[in-house]
Amino acid sequence: MTRTVTLVVTGPDGAVLGQAEPFESAVPWWQEVGDFGRGVQVLRLLHADRPAPPGGHVTYLAQVTESFEGALHPYGESLRTHPKRAPYAEVGGPAASIAWATAVVPGTTAHQQRTWNLSAIWRLDDADGHPVAWLKQVPSFFRHEPYALRMVAAVAPHLVPELIADGEHGRMLLAHAPGEDRYGAGPELCARIAEAFHPLQAHFAADPTPLAGIPDARLAVEPFARVAEPHFATVPGLADLVEALPERLKAIAECGLPDTLVHGDLHPGNVRTDDTGRLTIMDWGDCTYGNPALDILRLTDGRTGGSAPHDETLAAWADRWKQTVPGCDPLRAAELMRPVAPLRSALIYATFLDNIEPSEWPYHAADVPERLAAAVRSIRGLSGE
């Protein structure tokens, strides 16, 4: 699947200079902008010819940082401001963030890697081209991420990237974590992640006080019902699932699995391993105070590649919790949570849509009904239909 890119180019003052010739990107994912060439900083998505990523013909707004090489053609549309736009998507936003980061880590050069409504990321290289740090900037609804990194590092510093500094407008500077992201890794690595993550969750289950600094996602019917209701007519079975939620959530509570720190998107692609096998868990913006079964279900659902079975990983996860909280029933809690996990995902995507400007909606709009339908499929699978 290919992605064709058109850049609408602005000058340092925000004036539109024109539209560049389309080119083909090496990767189809819309948020990846690392191969767009020197001399520009991509600000935001303007529009795409597909309702959702990846691939297609995608147009971005970009600001010139050096003399732009290439022909520019007239661009007739007006560019409006929007109150929900992230600071890094504004003209001058990337330059201000890079200036902040390079002042903290002098002698480095920033290379833009990604930008979209959930984050903007630059790699900071030293004079020899080696990565030293990463500048990450997030929107207001992820502003708790630096707090979460400090909170986790106080208990398990080996599990998270080092937070060098954080600043205004959602900026944070992370030390480079050697290794590679493990997209597509199978059950063996998932089992290691679950094992490494358990002591952290056990710690915050026993002392949840610090979790007051991150979003509270303890189970309640109302948020799920609010997101699901507009889709009752188009997702058969969804209304019945929501109607039965009070009984299901009560049964989950009776399993005795304590609420604790939840990463929120715990899959191998958000984990890096180096040559020694060290695990570094990345991307803590989705973390919440909630039910730990959400993390084990995400880790073993296969949605980011990898292969089944994960039965041994689930069994080991349950055994650890039974040792931590004698008398609890983790496996039953996880089974009862299977329809709740995609409902939770739908709620997260709906929250993104509520907090980003309309031009960015294609990133997530299709995810809400898809996750709601997955919740119904899950309950039907559990009932043997």
For each residue, the residues with C-beta under 8 A, 3 or more apart:
1: 28 54 55
2: 24 25 28 55
3: 24 25 27 28 29 30 54 55 56 57 58
4: 22 23 24 25 56 57 58
5: 22 23 24 25 36 57 58 59 60
6: 19 20 21 22 57 58 59 60
7: 19 20 36 40 42 59 60 61 62
8: 16 18 19 20 46 59 60 61 62 75 79
9: 16 17 18 19 20 40 62 63 64 68 72
10: 14 15 16 17 43 61 62 63 64 79 91
11: 14 15 17 63 64
12: 63 64 91 92
13: 91
14: 10 11 63 91 92
15: 10 11
16: 8 9 10 75 79
17: 9 10 11 64 68 72
18: 8 9 72 73 74 75
19: 6 7 8 9 72 73 74 75
20: 6 7 8 9 23 68 70 71 72 73
21: 6 70 71 73
22: 4 5 6 57
23: 4 5 20
24: 2 3 4 5
25: 2 3 4 5 28 32 35 36
26: 35
27: 3 32 35
28: 1 2 3 25 53 54 55
29: 3 32 53 54
30: 3 45 48 53 54 58 116 363
31: 53 114 115 116 118 363
32: 25 27 29 35 113 114
33: 36 42 60 112 113 114 115
34: 111 112 113 114
35: 25 26 27 32
36: 5 7 25 33 40 42 62 112
37: 40
38: 66
39: 64 65 66 67 68 69
40: 7 9 36 37 62 63 64 65 68
41: 62 63 65 94 95 112
42: 7 33 36 60 61 62 112 115
43: 10 60 61 62 63 88 89 90 91 93 94 115
44: 60 61 85 86 89 115 116 359 360
45: 30 48 58 59 60 116 359 360 362 363
46: 8 59 60 61 359
47: 58 59 359
48: 30 45 53 56 57 58 59 362
49: 56 57 58
50: 53 55 56 362
51: 362 365 366
52: 362 363 365 366 367
53: 28 29 30 31 48 50 56 362 363
54: 1 3 28 29 30
55: 1 2 3 28 50
56: 3 4 48 49 50 53
57: 3 4 5 6 22 48 49
58: 3 4 5 6 30 45 47 48 49
59: 5 6 7 8 45 46 47 48
60: 5 6 7 8 33 42 43 44 45 46
61: 7 8 10 42 43 44 46 79
62: 7 8 9 10 36 40 41 42 43
63: 9 10 11 12 14 40 41 43 91 92 94 95
64: 9 10 11 12 17 39 40 67 68
65: 39 40 41 95
66: 38 39
67: 39 64
68: 9 17 20 39 40 64 72
69: 39
70: 20 21
71: 20 21
72: 9 17 18 19 20 68
73: 18 19 20 21
74: 18 19
75: 8 16 18 19
76:
77:
78:
79: 8 10 16 61
80:
81: 85
82: 85 357 358 359
83:
84: 355 356 357
85: 44 81 82 89 90 357
86: 44 89 90 93 117 120 137 138 139 140 170 356
87: 90 93 96 97 137 169 170
88: 43 93 94 97 115 120 137 169 170
89: 43 44 85 86 93 115 120
90: 43 85 86 87 93
91: 10 12 13 14 43 63
92: 12 14 63 95 96
93: 43 86 87 88 89 90 96 97 169
94: 41 43 63 88 97 98 112 120 122
95: 41 63 65 92 98 99
96: 87 92 93 99 100
97: 87 88 93 94 100 101 120 122 135 137 169 171
98: 94 95 101 102 110 122 135
99: 95 96 102 103
100: 96 97 103 104 167 171
101: 97 98 104 105 108 110 122 124 133 135 171 173
102: 98 99 105 106 108 109 110 124
103: 99 100 106
104: 100 101 164 165 173
105: 101 102 108 124 132 133 164 173
106: 102 103
107: 126 127
108: 101 102 105 124 125 126 132 133
109: 102 124 125
110: 98 101 102 122 123 124 135
111: 34 122 123 124 125
112: 33 34 36 41 42 94 115 120 121 122
113: 32 33 34 121 122 123
114: 31 32 33 34 119 120 121
115: 31 33 42 43 44 88 89 112 119 120 121
116: 30 31 44 45 119 120 360 363
117: 86 139 352 356 357 360 363 364
118: 31 138 139 142 285 352
119: 114 115 116 136 137 138 139 142 285
120: 86 88 89 94 97 112 114 115 116 136 137
121: 112 113 114 115 134 135 136 137
122: 94 97 98 101 110 111 112 113 134 135
123: 110 111 113 131 134
124: 101 102 105 108 109 110 111 131 132 133 134 135 173
125: 108 109 111 128 129 130 131 132
126: 107 108 129 130 132
127: 107
128: 125
129: 125 126
130: 125 126
131: 123 124 125 134 176
132: 105 108 124 125 126 175 176
133: 101 105 108 124 164 173 174 175 176
134: 121 122 123 124 131 161 173 174 175 176
135: 97 98 101 110 121 122 124 171 172 173
136: 119 120 121 145 171 172 173 174
137: 86 87 88 97 119 120 121 169 170 171 172
138: 86 118 119 142 143 145 170 172 285
139: 86 117 118 119 142 143 170 355 356
140: 86 143 170 355
141: 351 352 355
142: 118 119 138 139 145 170 285 286
143: 138 139 140 146 170
144: 147 148 213 214 215 285 287
145: 136 138 142 148 149 172 284 285 287
146: 143 149 150 163 166 172
147: 144 150 151 213 214
148: 144 145 151 152 213 214 284 287
149: 145 146 152 153 160 161 163 172 174 284
150: 146 147 153 154 163
151: 147 148 154 155 210 211 213 214 261
152: 148 149 155 156 159 160 200 261 284
153: 149 150 156 157 160 162 163
154: 150 151 157
155: 151 152 200 203 204
156: 152 153 159 160 199 200
157: 153 154 160 162
158: 278 279 280
159: 152 156 196 197 200 279 280 281
160: 149 152 153 156 157 163 280 281 284
161: 134 149 174 175 177 280 282
162: 153 157 174 175
163: 146 149 150 153 160 166 172 173 174 175
164: 104 105 133 173 174 175
165: 104 172 173
166: 146 163 171 172 173
167: 100 171 172
168: 171
169: 87 88 93 97 137
170: 86 87 88 137 138 139 140 142 143
171: 97 100 101 135 136 137 166 167 168
172: 135 136 137 138 145 146 149 163 165 166 167
173: 101 104 105 124 133 134 135 136 163 164 165 166
174: 133 134 136 149 161 162 163 164 177
175: 132 133 134 161 162 163 164
176: 131 132 133 134
177: 161 174 272 274 280 282
178: 272 274 275
179: 272 273 274 275 278 280
180: 272 273
181: 268 269 270 271 272 282
182: 185 189 268 269 271 272 273
183: 268 269 304 305
184: 268 269 304 305 306
185: 182 188 189 190 268 271 305 306
186: 189 190 306 307
187: 190 191 300 306 307 308 309 310 312 313
188: 185 191 192
189: 182 185 186 192 193 268 271 273
190: 185 186 187 193 194 268 299 300 306 310 313
191: 187 188 194 195 312 313 316
192: 188 189 195 196 279
193: 189 190 196 197 266 268 271 279 281 299
194: 190 191 197 198 296 299 313 316 317
195: 191 192 198 316 320
196: 159 192 193 199 200 279
197: 159 193 194 200 201 263 266 281 295
198: 194 195 201 202 317 320 321 324
199: 156 196 202 203
200: 152 155 156 159 196 197 203 204 261
201: 197 198 204 205 260 261 262 292 295
202: 198 199 205 206 260 320 324
203: 155 199 200 206 207
204: 155 200 201 207 208 210 211 260 261
205: 201 202 208 258 259 260 292 324 325
206: 202 203
207: 203 204 210
208: 204 205 211 212 259 260 289
209: 212
210: 151 204 207 213
211: 151 204 208 214 216 260 261 289
212: 208 209 289
213: 144 147 148 151 210
214: 144 147 148 151 211 261 287 288 289
215: 144 287 288 289
216: 211 288 289 290
217: 262 264 288 289 290 344
218: 259 289 290 291
219: 249 252 253 290 291 340
220: 223 224 249
221: 224 225 242 245 246 249
222: 225 226
223: 220 226 227 347
224: 220 221 227 228 242 245 340 343 344 346 347
225: 221 222 228 229 242 245
226: 222 223 229
227: 223 224 230 343 346 347 350 368 372
228: 224 225 231 232 235 238 239 241 242 343 346 372
229: 225 226 232 242
230: 227
231: 228 234 235 238 368 369 372
232: 228 229 235 238 239 242
233:
234: 231 369
235: 228 231 232 238 369 372 373 376
236: 376
237: 240 241 376 379 380
238: 228 231 232 235 241 242 372 373 375 376
239: 228 232 242 243
240: 237 243 244
241: 228 237 238 244 245 339 343 375 376 379
242: 221 224 225 228 229 232 238 239 245
243: 239 240
244: 240 241 247 248
245: 221 224 225 241 242 248 249 340
246: 221 249 250
247: 244 250 251
248: 244 245 251 252 336 339 340
249: 219 220 221 245 246 252 253 340
250: 246 247 253 254
251: 247 248 254 255 336
252: 219 248 249 255 257 291 293 333 336 337 340
253: 219 249 250
254: 250 251
255: 251 252 328 329 330 332 333 336
256: 325 327 328 329 333
257: 252 291 292 293 321 325 328 329 330 333
258: 205 292 325 328
259: 205 208 218 289 290 291 292
260: 201 202 204 205 208 211 289 290 292
261: 151 152 200 201 204 211 214 287 289
262: 201 217 287 288 289 290 291 292 294 295
263: 197 266 270 281 284 286 287 295
264: 217 284 285 286 287 288 294 295 298 348
265: 270 283 286 298
266: 193 197 263 270 281 295 298 299
267: 270 271 298 299 301 303 304
268: 181 182 183 184 185 189 190 193 271 299 304 305 306
269: 181 182 183 184 304 305
270: 181 263 265 266 267 281 282 283
271: 181 182 185 189 193 267 268 279 280 281 282
272: 177 178 179 180 181 182 279 280 282
273: 179 180 182 189 277 278 279 280
274: 177 178 179 277 278 280
275: 178 179
276:
277: 273 274
278: 158 179 273 274
279: 158 159 192 193 196 271 272 273
280: 158 159 160 161 177 179 271 272 273 274
281: 159 160 193 197 263 266 270 271 284
282: 161 177 181 270 271 272
283: 265 270 286
284: 145 148 149 152 160 263 264 281 287
285: 118 119 138 142 144 145 264
286: 142 263 264 265 283 348
287: 144 145 148 214 215 261 262 263 264 284
288: 214 215 216 217 262 264
289: 208 211 212 214 215 216 217 218 259 260 261 262
290: 216 217 218 219 259 260 262 294
291: 218 219 252 257 259 262 294 333 337
292: 201 205 257 258 259 260 262 295 296 321
293: 252 257 296 297 330 333 334 337 341
294: 262 264 290 291 297 298 337 340 341 344
295: 197 201 262 263 264 266 292 298 299
296: 194 292 293 299 300 313 314 317 334
297: 293 294 300 301 334 337 338 341
298: 264 265 266 267 294 295 301 303 341
299: 190 193 194 266 267 268 295 296 310 313
300: 187 190 296 297 310 313 314
301: 267 297 298 341
302: 305 306 307 308 310
303: 267 298
304: 183 184 267 268 269
305: 183 184 185 268 269 302
306: 184 185 186 187 190 268 302
307: 186 187 302
308: 187 302
309: 187 312
310: 187 190 299 300 302 313 314
311: 314 315
312: 187 191 309 315 316
313: 187 190 191 194 296 299 300 310 316 317
314: 296 300 310 311 317 318 331 334
315: 311 312 318 319 331
316: 191 194 195 312 313 319 320
317: 194 198 296 313 314 320 321 330 334
318: 314 315 321 322 330 331 334
319: 315 316 322 323
320: 195 198 202 316 317 323 324
321: 198 257 292 317 318 324 325 328 330
322: 318 319 325 326 327 328 330
323: 319 320 326
324: 198 202 205 320 321
325: 205 256 257 258 321 322 328
326: 322 323
327: 256 322
328: 255 256 257 258 321 322 325 333
329: 255 256 257 332 333
330: 255 257 293 317 318 321 322 333 334
331: 314 315 318 334 335
332: 255 329 335 336
333: 252 255 256 257 291 293 328 329 330 336 337
334: 293 296 297 314 317 318 330 331 337 338
335: 331 332 338 382
336: 248 251 252 255 332 333 340
337: 252 291 293 294 297 333 334 340 341
338: 297 334 335 341 378 379 381 382
339: 241 248 342 343 375 376 378 379 382
340: 219 224 245 248 249 252 294 336 337 343 344 375
341: 293 294 297 298 301 337 338 344 345 375 378
342: 339 345 346 371 372 374 375 378
343: 224 227 228 241 339 340 346 347 371 372 375
344: 217 224 294 340 341 347 348
345: 341 342 348 349 367 371 374
346: 224 227 228 342 343 349 350 367 368 369 371 372 375
347: 223 224 227 343 344 350 351
348: 264 286 344 345 351 352
349: 345 346 352 353 364 367 368 371
350: 227 346 347 353 354 368
351: 141 347 348 354 355
352: 117 118 141 348 349 355 356 363 364
353: 349 350 356 361 364 365 368
354: 350 351
355: 84 139 140 141 351 352
356: 84 86 117 139 352 353 360 361 364
357: 82 84 85 117 360
358: 82 361
359: 44 45 46 47 82
360: 44 45 116 117 356 357 363 364
361: 353 356 358 364 365
362: 45 48 50 51 52 53 365 366
363: 30 31 45 52 53 116 117 352 360
364: 117 349 352 353 356 360 361 367 368
365: 51 52 353 361 362 368
366: 51 52 362 369 370
367: 52 345 346 349 364 370 371
368: 227 231 346 349 350 353 364 365 371 372
369: 231 234 235 346 366 372 373
370: 366 367 373 374
371: 342 343 345 346 349 367 368 374 375
372: 227 228 231 235 238 342 343 346 368 369 375 376
373: 235 238 369 370 376 377
374: 342 345 370 371 377 378
375: 238 241 339 340 341 342 343 346 371 372 378 379
376: 235 236 237 238 241 339 372 373 379 380
377: 373 374 380 381
378: 338 339 341 342 374 375 381 382
379: 237 241 338 339 375 376 382 383
380: 237 376 377 383 385
381: 338 377 378 384 385
382: 335 338 339 378 379
383: 379 380
384: 381
385: 380 381
